Amino acid sequence: MSGVVSEVGEGVTSLKVGDHVVVEPYILADDVDTSESSNSYHLTPGVNFIGLAGRGGGLSENIVVKERWVHKIPDSIPLDEAALLEPLSVGVHGVDISGVKEGEYAIVGGAGPIGILIAAVLKSRGVNVIVTELSPIRRKYGIDAGVVDYALNPAEVDIVEEVMKITNGKGADVAFECTSVDVVLDTLLKALKPRGKAVILSIWGHNPAVDMNLVVLKEIEILGSLAYVNTHKKTIELLASGKVNVAPFITARIKLDNLLEEGFNTLINKKETAIKILVSPK
Ligand SMILES: NC(=O)c1ccc[n+]([C@@H]2O[C@H](COP(=O)([O-])OP(=O)(O)OC[C@H]3O[C@@H](n4cnc5c(N)ncnc54)[C@H](O)[C@@H]3O)[C@@H](O)[C@H]2O)c1
């Protein structure tokens, strides 16, 4: 969510009324170290998120948030684009965890909001981006936005063969799993080079079946990536620099009155037609 500060509480020094801001939506116990040097507050047991676990959310007209979790954004970032800063931070954190370098090859499984924003961060760092995605519309969004070099359809081509062709038989340096689908995880492990890294972003509703020999015989590193930790400042700078443009991923803007039909219904029944749907409560 993004918004404008309408009131500040006593003792608040870093914000004033009228500031444009985004919220890093953590709900954490008061004794957790959330200082700028912490790199693990997001891994605290019981961590939760505003909106998912109460305290209002982005669909409210007003919300009260602790100063610590409110980040000022420059005027150069429009408020609607700023609403994508949170998932973009998920992308920045995931790419940081992978350690991928300029000129290397990454394969991203799934071009939903998370996969496509991972692709955008990868592209901003000069990485060659291959995406496997079933939805033709989502593949097109990635190509049209210039964040995907190769958008592959797994229903039409053998993804592993294609990745080998693209990388001259070497395999991808890193992979990002953003579908929570077993066959995609399996494909990514096969498409990686020996000692490649697989970053798992999906939250799984089931325990995926993994062919462990793929991991052992290539000494693949499997890394989890959760949300963000002291990432927002960096993401704000990235967006302000213009190296990432999130505007193409705002595929609809709706009012609260249309939330059920044009918002939730779209994301439940035809999500492949959308990336991010912005809702304005006003
Ligand atoms: N780690 C984190 O911090 C974090 C944060 C937000 C979301 N997530 C998780 O990341 C995952 C992705 O989120 P999202 O919002 O982008 O989801 P999404 O469902 O919108 O996107 C998944 C995409 O995968 C594609 N797909 C499905 N099966 C496929 C197949 N066989 N081959 C190729 N593509 C296939 C779908 O067409 C879809 O576009 C979810 O599991 C979500 O819970 C993780």
The ligand as a MOL file (V3000), in Angstrom:
LIG
                    3D

  0  0  0     0  0            999 V3000
M  V30 BEGIN CTAB
M  V30 COUNTS 44 48 0 0 0
M  V30 BEGIN ATOM
M  V30 1 N 8.6710 -15.4780 -0.5190 0
M  V30 2 C 7.9100 -14.3910 -0.4060 0
M  V30 3 O 8.2570 -13.4380 0.2880 0
M  V30 4 C 6.6250 -14.3050 -1.1330 0
M  V30 5 C 5.9020 -13.0920 -1.1930 0
M  V30 6 C 4.7200 -13.0480 -1.9280 0
M  V30 7 C 4.2580 -14.1940 -2.5510 0
M  V30 8 N 4.9840 -15.3560 -2.4420 0 CHG=1
M  V30 9 C 4.6020 -16.5920 -3.1210 0
M  V30 10 O 5.1800 -16.5580 -4.4080 0
M  V30 11 C 4.4050 -17.3850 -5.2910 0
M  V30 12 C 4.0700 -16.5970 -6.5360 0
M  V30 13 O 3.2070 -15.5180 -6.2280 0
M  V30 14 P 2.3890 -14.7800 -7.3780 0
M  V30 15 O 1.5150 -13.7910 -6.7100 0
M  V30 16 O 3.3190 -14.3280 -8.4430 0 CHG=-1
M  V30 17 O 1.5030 -16.0280 -7.8810 0
M  V30 18 P 0.6490 -16.2760 -9.2000 0
M  V30 19 O -0.1590 -17.4840 -8.8840 0
M  V30 20 O -0.0370 -15.0280 -9.6370 0
M  V30 21 O 1.7450 -16.6370 -10.3120 0
M  V30 22 C 2.1850 -17.9350 -10.5600 0
M  V30 23 C 2.3700 -18.0950 -12.0620 0
M  V30 24 O 2.8680 -19.4170 -12.3140 0
M  V30 25 C 2.3460 -19.8240 -13.5550 0
M  V30 26 N 2.4060 -21.2900 -13.6720 0
M  V30 27 C 1.6030 -22.2040 -13.0740 0
M  V30 28 N 1.9350 -23.4550 -13.4680 0
M  V30 29 C 2.9700 -23.3210 -14.3320 0
M  V30 30 C 3.7380 -24.2490 -15.0790 0
M  V30 31 N 3.5200 -25.5610 -15.0320 0
M  V30 32 N 4.7300 -23.7610 -15.8510 0
M  V30 33 C 4.9730 -22.4050 -15.9260 0
M  V30 34 N 4.2550 -21.4820 -15.2480 0
M  V30 35 C 3.2740 -21.9350 -14.4550 0
M  V30 36 C 0.9090 -19.3120 -13.5460 0
M  V30 37 O 0.3920 -19.2170 -14.8760 0
M  V30 38 C 1.0740 -17.9500 -12.8680 0
M  V30 39 O 1.2020 -16.8890 -13.8030 0
M  V30 40 C 3.1810 -17.8130 -4.4820 0
M  V30 41 O 3.4260 -19.1090 -3.9580 0
M  V30 42 C 3.1270 -16.7980 -3.3680 0
M  V30 43 O 2.4770 -17.2940 -2.2150 0
M  V30 44 C 6.1290 -15.4120 -1.7620 0
M  V30 END ATOM
M  V30 BEGIN BOND
M  V30 1 1 1 2
M  V30 2 2 2 3
M  V30 3 1 2 4
M  V30 4 1 4 5
M  V30 5 2 4 44
M  V30 6 2 5 6
M  V30 7 1 6 7
M  V30 8 2 7 8
M  V30 9 1 8 9
M  V30 10 1 8 44
M  V30 11 1 9 10
M  V30 12 1 9 42
M  V30 13 1 10 11
M  V30 14 1 11 12
M  V30 15 1 11 40
M  V30 16 1 12 13
M  V30 17 1 13 14
M  V30 18 2 14 15
M  V30 19 1 14 16
M  V30 20 1 14 17
M  V30 21 1 17 18
M  V30 22 2 18 19
M  V30 23 1 18 20
M  V30 24 1 18 21
M  V30 25 1 21 22
M  V30 26 1 22 23
M  V30 27 1 23 24
M  V30 28 1 23 38
M  V30 29 1 24 25
M  V30 30 1 25 26
M  V30 31 1 25 36
M  V30 32 1 26 27
M  V30 33 1 26 35
M  V30 34 2 27 28
M  V30 35 1 28 29
M  V30 36 1 29 30
M  V30 37 2 29 35
M  V30 38 1 30 31
M  V30 39 2 30 32
M  V30 40 1 32 33
M  V30 41 2 33 34
M  V30 42 1 34 35
M  V30 43 1 36 37
M  V30 44 1 36 38
M  V30 45 1 38 39
M  V30 46 1 40 41
M  V30 47 1 40 42
M  V30 48 1 42 43
M  V30 END BOND
M  V30 END CTAB
M  END
